[in-house]
Amino acid sequence: MKKISFFPQISLLNYYLISELIRPLLFSIIIVTVVAESIGISFEQFKFLINKQLSFPVLIYLHILKLPEFIVLALPIATLMATIFTYQKLSSNSEIIALQSCGVSLYRLTYPAIITGLLVTFIQFTFNEIFVPPANYQAAITLETSLNINRSNLKNSDIFYKEFYQDYVGEQNQRSLKYLFYADKFIDGKLQSVTLLIRDAQRLKIIITSSFAQCYEQQEYCYFYHGSHSLINADGSYGQRVMFDTMPLYLPHISSQFQADREKLDDREMNIYQAYQRLSVLETAGDRREFLNLKFHIYKRFSSAVSCTVFAFLGGAIGINLQPRVRYNSFALTLGIILIYDAVQIISGILIISDVVSFSCLWLPNILAIMIGVNLLINKTTP
């Protein structure tokens, strides 16, 4: 009876090529991470160290906390560099020609690189979700504490929150203001001198003013204290006015905006789940630019992870060479490809955030890289 296996068997050829890829891949990850981290944060932090704003132990601690982020940044670059180097080495040793003479196609030779790239993609995405956000948050808090900065004191005056109706007329999405919440200051957990305007789709309906208000974490209600509730007539004049000591209002989206504002997490300090929660808050608040920025950040996480597989394929296509005497610098090639890739991604990002093109354009660099890799293999296969 044939044994059933839930895992695909790795052929001897795949095993050999993957084993040849692992060592240069690990070496490239270490080198690229060290260089990226040194350029990325060392110069600025050493300036703080010289100015005696940071102690040396804190500086080392910050480097350790930022290490996961730079490993994630290094993985696509290291994958490209390792695959180019490995396949170039196999070509220079005439192993590619020998394998081709045995009937192994050039396309078949890229399979191990793609398998390795898929593994790196999984590692990068997992690492970016589990380790990077908490490490970045702790690094930010540590640096702010050392510099006597308290993020909870930021944006504590002239606080606005908005919520919109989403009306779909045909294929068009029309918005109209539903709530406008204003607080003069935020002191000791209380929003001071609060005004809330409530509208329907046509006009202003209610004005609520209060001495202070509180929106509690994990609750969808905001509590207004010592204020008045005024109805607005159809002609715009004031109608009935009711005084109150305490008034709870079901304002889930306003409460979510308030909690998000208090957390003050930036894009690098949130995992995908938190980012999607913030995205829904920004969509309700009608902050189009921030909404596009965050959505771009979320899509970029996915495209960055996929780029590890794309670069593995492209590196294999570049490294395979049927003329062993022809050699080139894998580091220089990697640097040039990364610069072009980043330039296309930056331009796409600017156009996306400017709302000129759709988010599908974020995949353009990966698609171009795949097309270039396929074209290279076709040219090398054609006599």
N, C-alpha and C positions, 0 to 999 in steps of 0.2 A: 504493500500500500504506500502510495506517495505521501511523503511528509509535507504537511501544510506549514508554510512559513508566512508570518505576517510582515516580515521585513524583507525588502529586496536584497538579493545576494549581490555582493560587489565582486565584479570580475577581477581576475589577476591583473589585467592591464589597468583598470581603474584604481585598484589598490596601490599599484606601483606609482602611478602618476600622482595620486593624492598624497602618498607618503613623500614624494619628491617636492610637493608644494608646501607641506606643513612647516618645515624648518625655515625656509625663506619668508613664509607668511608671518610666523612668530617673530622673527628677527625684524621684519619690516614694521610690524605693529609697535615693537619697542622703540625703534629708531624714530618713527614718525610721531609717536606719542610724546617722546622726550623733546623733540624739536618743536612740535606744536605748542606744548605747554610752556616751554621756555620763552617762545616768542609771544604767546598769548597772554600770559599773566606775570611773568617774572619781572620784566622791566618796570611795570607800574608798581608792583609790590615792593621791589627793591627801593623805589623812590620813597615809599612810605617808611621803609626800614631806615633809610638814611635820615629822613626827617623825624625819626624817633616816634612815629605814629603807630608803628607795628613792632612788636618784639620778634626776635628770630624764631622762637618756638611757635608763635602764631603764624609766621610766614610758612614754616614747614607744614603746619597743620592745614593751612589753606591749600597748599600744593597737593596734599594728600586728598583733600575733599574735592578738588577740581579734576583729579586724575580720571575718574569715570567719564566725565564729559569729553576729555581729550582722547580717551581710548575710542569712544564712539566716533569722534571726528576722524580718527586715524584709520579705522577699519576699511572704509572704501579705498583710500589711497594705498594702504598696505596691500590690499587684495590685488589691485591693479599692478603694483610694483612686483609683487611676488610671482604673479602669473607670467608677466613679461619675462622676468629673469629666469624662471624655471623652464619655460618652453624655449627660450633662447639657448639655454644651456643644453637642453636635449637636442636642439637643432645643430649646435656646434659640435656635439659628439656624434652626429649622424644617426642618432636614434630615431628621429622623426622619419628620415628617409628609409631606415630599416623597417620601421613599423608600416610605412606606406607600401613598401615592396611586398609585405606580407598580406596586403589587402585591407589594411586599416585606413579608412578615409580620414581626411583632415577634420571633417565635422565630428567624426567619432572621437578624435583626440581631444576635442574641447569639452567632452562630457565630464571628465574628472574636475576640470576647472569650474564648470557650472555647478556640480555637486558641492564642491568646496565653497563656492559663492553663496549657494543656498544656505549652507550651514552658517556662514559668517553673517548673512542677512538675519537669520533667526537669532543669533547671539547679539547682534547689534540692536535689534528692535527690543529684545528682552532686557538687555543691559540698560537701554535708554529709558525704559519704563520703570524698572525696579530700583536701580541704583542712582541714576543721574539726577532726577528731580529732588529727592531728599538731600543728596550730597550738595547740590547747588544751593538749596535753601539754607542748609547749615553753614555753608561757606559765606553766603551773603549776610546771615545773622552775625557770624563771628567777625567779619570785616566791619559791619556797622557798629557792633559793640566796641570794637577796638578804636573806631573813629568817633565814638560818642554820638552815633546816629540812631534814633529810634524811629523805625518805620511806622509805628502806630501813631506818631505825632504828625505824619504827613497828611496833607489834604484834610485838615480839620476845620476848615471854614468855607463858607459859600458852597454847600454841598447840594448838588442837584441829582435827582433820579427821575427817569422818564419811563413810561410804558405806552406802547402803541397798540391800537387795533390793527389787525391784519385782515384787510378786505380784498377778496379776489373778484375782480370784475372781468369776466372773460379770461384772457390769458395774462392780464396785468394785475400786479400786486399793488394795491393802494393802501396807504397807511394814514391813520388819523390818531391824534393824541388822545390817550385814555386817562393817564394820571401824570401830573407834574408835581414832584415832591421837592421842597426846598427847606433846608435847615441852615440857620446862620452859623452855628458852630457845633463841634462835637467835643464835649468835655466830660470826663469821668463816666464814659459809657452812655451818655445821654445826648441826644440831638436837641439842641436849643433853638427856641424861636422858630417853630415849624409851621409851614404852610403847605397844604395839600389841595390841589385843584383836581376836580373829578369832572370828566366830560363824557358825553356820549358821542355818537358819530357826527352830530349836527352842532352842538353848542355846549357851553359851560353849564354844568348842573349844580355843583356843590363846591363850596369853599370851606375848608376846615383849617382853623388856626389853633395852636396850642403852645403852652409855655415850653414843653419839652416832649419828646417821644423816645421810645425804645423799641428796637427790633432785635429780638433775641435769636441766638444761634439755634439752628435746627427747628425754628418755628416759622410759620408762614403768616403770622400776624404781626402787625405793628401796633403798639399801644400809645395812644395820645393822652396827655394829662393836662388838666386845667386849661380848657379852651372853649371854642364855640364852633357850632355846626350851622352853616348858613346855606339856605336854598337860593338858587338864582332863577328868577322868573324868565319866561320866554322872551320878554322885551329887554332883558339884561339887567333889570332892577333887582335889588335884594328882596327876598321873600322872608319866610319864617327863619328865625334865628334861635338856636337852642344852645344853652350853656351846659357844659359837662365837666365832671371831675376826671373820669377815666372813660376812654372809648377805644375798644379793640377793633381793628379793621383787618379784614382778610386781604392782604396785599402780598401774595407769594413772590411775585416778580420783583417788587420793590425791596422786599426783605432779602431776596437772593442777591440783588445788586449791592445792598448794604453789606452783606456778609462777604461778598467777593472783594468789595472795596476795603474792608477791614483786614482781610487776609493779605492783600497786597502781594500776591504771588505773580511773578512775571512768567513769560512763556517757558523759560528753562527750568522753572521750579514746579511745573505741573506735569503730571502724567496725562495720558490720552483721555482717561475718564474725567479728570478734573478740567482738562481743556475743553472737552465737549460740554460740560456743565457751564463753564464760563461763556462758551460760545452761545448757548441758549439764552443766557442772561443778557449778553450784548445784543443779540437779535431782538429781544423784547425791548431793550432800552433804546433801540434805534440808532446806536452808535455804529454807523456804517464802516468807518475807516478802521476802528478797533476790531470790528467783526471780521473784516477782510484780513487784517494783520494776523489775527489769531487763527483763522481758518487756513491761511497760507502756512503758518507754522505747523499746524496739524498735518496738512498734506505733505509738507516737506519732510516730516518724520518718516512717513511711509515711503516717499520717493528716495530718501537717503538710504533707507534700509535695502530697498530693491536695487539701488546702485551698486551694492556689493556684488550681487550676482551679475549685473550688467558689466561691471568692470572686470570680473573674473573671465567672462566670455570674451570681452574685448582684448584683455591682456593675452589670453591664449591665442586669439586670432593674430595679434601683432607678433607674439613671440615665435609662433610656428614659421620656420624659414627653411625652404628647400635648397637654399644656397648657403651651406655652413660657413663659407668664408666671409659672407656679408654679416657684419656685426654692428650693433648700435648700443648706445648708452641707455639702459633701462630706466635709470633715475631721471635723465633729461626727458625721455619720452613721457614718463609718468607726470613729471612737472608740467610739461606742455599740455597734455591731455586734461589734467586737473584744472589748469588755468582757463582753458577753453570751455570746459564743462561748467565751471563756476561763473564764467562771464555770461554764458547762455542762461544759466539759472538766475543770475542777478537781474538780467534784462527781463526775463519772463516774470520774475517776482515783482519788479517795478510796474509792469503792465497789468499784472493781476491785481495788485493792491490799488492801482489807479482805476480799477474797474473797466479797463479797456478790453481785456481778453478774459476768457474763462479759466477756471482752475485746471482744466485738462492740459493747458499749456505748460504746467509745472512738470509734466512727464516728458516734455520735448527733449531735454538733454539725454535722458535714458533711451528714448526712441532713436535719436540720432546716433548714440553710441552703439546700439544694436545694429543699426543699418550699416554703419562703418565696419563693424566686425564681420557681418555677413558678406559685405562687398569685398573685404580683404580675403576671406576664405574662398570666395568665388574666383577671384583673380589668381590666387595661388593654386587652385585646383585646375584651372583652365591651362592647358599646355601652351 
